[in-house]
Structures are given as structure tokens and as C-alpha cells.
């Protein structure tokens, strides 16, 4: 193609037809410009297509990640509810001064049961640190993606408060008064003093905070999944 244009150019110059050459030159420039614009347009379309495919891949991976995190959160949420039921019984015993009840010792063991949710964040971290979050050009959608992962910080915070209380109780009270081999052979005052009663009440508060934090994260992840489902319907 280049040789073809060159031959035409040379022929016009030989014939000394300057005006024709000028018109030809302008036409050649226009054709080259059009060719460049077409190439750029094709490249842009390919780039957009690749970005859409990458975004869809992220959506699929984030949905899978949400499902796995919901499963873990549900486990800890249900565990918190189970422990709270045990502590409700313990609180009832203490409130009614039924200190000789065998349940006082058996239920007290749940005071050292703790939760530790370990979130799965591989896809989200790749999305954030690679800069690919810009693939989601809708600001509301970006916020919808980030929001569930922000709730994990709250989960970790309330878990740490709860675990710290358990650690203090274990080190400064239970290990000194309880018989781990046979709980019924524990110190006669074990579970019957103000320290123990306050521990039960404090633990009930922190466990409820855990339960609510798990529920909030689950709800946020479900909302994100619904957002992705709506996007899929719009295609």
C-alpha cells in the first residue's frame, strides 16, 4: 500500500502537476488520519471489552468470597447465641440465689468460650491494591463493595474486647478457683461471689455486641450480593 502511494506521488511530481500533488497529499493525510482514528477506536473497544470481562470476573469472585464470609459469620453468630443462652441460665441461677445448683458450675465453663472470625479478603484486597476498583465507575457501587469489608473491623474490635475480658477472668479467677480435672471439686466459693457475678453480666454484654456485629456484617454482605444480582439482570 505504501509503495502504491509512493508511485502515484512520484508520477505526479514528474508531470509537474503541483496542485494535483497537493490535493493528493492532503487526501493521503486524511486517509492516514482516518486509519489512525479507526485503529484507536478498535483498541478502545477491545480495552473496554477486556475491562468489562475483568469486572465481571471480580464480581463472580467477590460473590463467592461473600458466600464464604457469610458462612463463617453465621457460625460465629449462632455460637454467640448458644453461649448467651447458657449464660442466661447462669444469670437466672445467680439472680435467684440458687448457688447450690449443679448447673452453676457446668454452665460457668461457657464463660471461656470465645469467637474469632477470620475474614476472607483476598479478592477485595487484590481489587483495591491493584487499582482495579476503578473498573467500577459508579461511586455507589464502589461503596457497596467496600462497606461489608469495613464491617469486619467492627467485628474484630468487639471480639478483642470480649476476648480480653475472658482472658482476665481465666487468669485472675478461674485458674485460681476452678478444678479443671473435675469442675465439681472446685473451690467452694467458686461461682458464688461478686467477681463471678460481674463477670457473667459483663460477658453477656460483650457477647451481645459480638452477635450484633456478626449480624450487621451478614446483612451488609447479602446486600452486596443483591446489588451484583441486579447488575446481572440489567445486562
C-alpha positions in Angstrom: 0.0 0.0 0.0 2.8 2.4 0.9 4.7 1.6 -2.4 1.5 2.2 -4.3 1.1 5.7 -2.8 4.7 6.5 -3.4 4.5 5.6 -7.1 1.5 7.9 -7.5 3.3 10.7 -5.8 6.4 10.3 -8.0 4.3 10.2 -11.1 2.5 13.5 -10.2 5.8 15.2 -9.4 7.4 14.1 -12.7 4.4 15.5 -14.6 4.9 18.8 -12.6 1.3 18.9 -11.5 1.7 20.7 -8.2 -2.0 21.3 -7.5 -2.8 17.7 -8.1 0.1 16.7 -5.8 -1.1 19.0 -3.1 -4.7 17.6 -3.3 -3.3 14.1 -3.3 -1.0 14.9 -0.3 -4.0 16.2 1.7 -6.0 13.2 0.7 -3.2 10.9 1.9 -3.0 12.7 5.2 -6.8 12.4 5.7 -6.7 8.7 4.9 -3.8 8.1 7.3 -5.6 10.1 10.0 -8.8 8.2 9.4 -6.8 4.9 9.6 -5.3 6.0 12.9 -8.7 7.0 14.4 -10.2 3.7 13.3 -7.3 1.8 14.9 -7.6 3.8 18.1 -11.3 3.2 18.1 -10.8 -0.6 17.7 -8.2 -0.5 20.5 -10.5 1.4 22.8 -13.3 -1.1 22.1 -11.0 -4.0 22.8 -9.9 -2.3 26.0 -13.5 -1.7 27.1 -14.4 -5.2 26.4 -11.4 -6.5 28.4 -12.3 -4.2 31.3 -15.9 -5.4 31.3 -14.8 -9.1 31.3 -12.3 -8.3 34.2 -15.0 -6.5 36.1 -17.4 -9.5 35.7 -14.7 -11.8 36.9 -14.2 -9.7 40.0 -18.0 -9.7 40.6 -18.0 -13.5 40.4 -15.1 -13.8 42.8 -16.5 -11.2 45.2 -19.8 -13.1 45.3 -18.0 -16.3 46.1 -16.0 -14.5 48.8 -19.2 -13.1 50.2 -20.7 -16.5 50.5 -17.7 -17.9 52.3 -17.6 -15.0 54.7 -21.4 -15.3 55.4 -20.9 -18.9 56.2 -18.2 -18.1 58.7 -20.1 -15.2 60.2 -23.2 -17.3 60.6 -21.2 -19.9 62.5 -19.9 -17.3 65.0 -23.3 -15.6 65.2 -25.0 -18.9 66.1 -22.3 -19.7 68.5 -22.7 -16.4 70.3 -26.4 -17.1 70.6 -25.8 -20.5 72.1 -23.3 -19.2 74.6 -25.8 -16.4 75.6 -28.5 -19.0 76.2 -26.1 -20.8 78.6 -25.2 -17.5 80.3 -28.9 -16.6 80.6 -29.4 -19.7 82.6 -26.4 -18.9 84.7 -27.7 -15.4 85.3 -31.0 -16.8 86.4 -29.3 -19.0 88.9 -27.3 -16.1 90.3 -30.3 -13.7 90.4 -32.4 -16.2 92.3 -29.5 -17.2 94.6 -29.7 -20.9 93.6 -26.0 -21.2 94.3 -26.2 -24.9 95.1 -27.5 -25.8 91.6 -25.1 -28.1 89.7 -25.8 -26.0 86.6 -23.8 -23.1 88.2 -20.6 -25.0 87.7 -21.4 -26.7 84.4 -22.7 -23.5 82.7 -19.7 -21.5 84.0 -17.4 -23.3 81.6 -19.0 -21.3 78.7 -17.5 -18.2 80.2 -14.2 -19.0 78.5 -15.8 -19.9 75.1 -14.8 -17.2 72.6 -15.2 -16.4 68.9 -12.7 -15.3 66.4 -13.9 -14.6 62.9 -11.2 -14.8 60.2 -12.5 -12.9 57.1 -11.6 -13.9 53.6 -10.4 -10.8 51.8 -8.1 -11.9 49.0 -10.3 -10.7 46.1 -11.2 -7.4 47.7 -7.5 -6.7 48.6 -6.4 -7.5 45.0 -9.1 -5.2 43.7 -8.2 -2.4 46.0 -4.4 -2.5 45.8 -4.2 -3.2 42.1 -6.2 -0.1 41.3 -8.8 -2.2 39.6 -11.5 -0.7 41.8 -11.7 2.0 39.1 -13.4 -0.7 36.9 -16.5 0.0 38.9 -17.1 3.6 37.8 -20.3 4.0 39.8 -19.4 5.5 43.2 -22.4 3.9 44.9 -21.3 0.5 43.6 -17.7 1.1 44.9 -19.1 2.0 48.3 -21.3 -1.1 48.3 -18.3 -3.2 47.7 -16.2 -1.6 50.4 -18.9 -1.4 53.1 -19.1 -5.1 54.0 -15.3 -5.3 54.4 -15.4 -2.2 56.7 -17.8 -4.0 59.0 -15.1 -6.7 59.6 -13.1 -4.0 61.5 -16.0 -3.6 63.9 -16.3 -7.4 64.3 -12.6 -7.6 65.2 -12.9 -4.8 67.6 -15.8 -6.2 69.6 -14.2 -9.7 69.6 -11.0 -8.3 71.0 -12.9 -6.6 73.9 -14.7 -9.9 74.6 -11.5 -12.0 74.4 -9.7 -9.6 76.8 -12.5 -10.0 79.4 -12.3 -13.8 79.1 -8.5 -13.7 79.4 -8.7 -11.6 82.6 -11.4 -13.9 84.1 -9.4 -17.0 83.2 -6.1 -15.8 84.6 -7.3 -14.0 87.7 -10.2 -16.0 88.8 -10.9 -19.3 87.1 -7.4 -20.7 87.2 -7.2 -20.0 90.9 -10.6 -21.3 91.9 -11.7 -24.0 89.4 -10.6 -27.6 89.2 -10.1 -28.3 85.5 -10.0 -32.0 86.0 -13.3 -32.1 87.9 -15.3 -28.9 88.0 -17.4 -30.2 90.9 -14.2 -30.3 93.0 -13.6 -26.6 92.6 -13.1 -24.1 95.4 -16.3 -24.0 97.5 -16.7 -20.2 96.8 -16.2 -20.6 93.1 -19.1 -19.0 91.2 -20.7 -17.6 94.4 -19.0 -14.2 94.8 -19.5 -10.8 93.3 -16.5 -11.1 90.9 -18.1 -14.1 89.3 -21.5 -12.4 89.0 -20.0 -9.3 87.5 -18.1 -11.4 85.0 -21.3 -13.1 83.9 -23.0 -9.8 83.4 -20.1 -8.2 81.5 -19.7 -11.3 79.3 -23.4 -11.2 78.3 -22.9 -7.5 77.2 -19.8 -8.2 75.1 -21.3 -11.3 73.6 -24.4 -9.4 72.5 -22.1 -6.9 70.8 -20.4 -9.8 69.0 -23.8 -11.2 67.9 -25.0 -7.8 66.6 -21.7 -7.2 64.8 -21.9 -10.5 63.0 -25.5 -9.9 62.1 -24.6 -6.5 60.7 -21.8 -7.9 58.5 -24.0 -10.7 57.2 -26.7 -8.2 56.2 -24.1 -6.0 54.5 -22.7 -8.9 52.5 -26.2 -10.0 51.5 -26.9 -6.5 50.3 -23.7 -6.6 48.2 -24.8 -9.9 46.6 -28.2 -8.4 45.8 -26.5 -5.5 44.1 -24.5 -7.8 41.9 -27.6 -9.8 41.1 -29.3 -6.6 40.0 -26.4 -5.7 37.7 -26.5 -9.1 36.1 -30.3 -8.7 35.4 -29.6 -5.3 33.7 -27.3 -7.0 31.0 
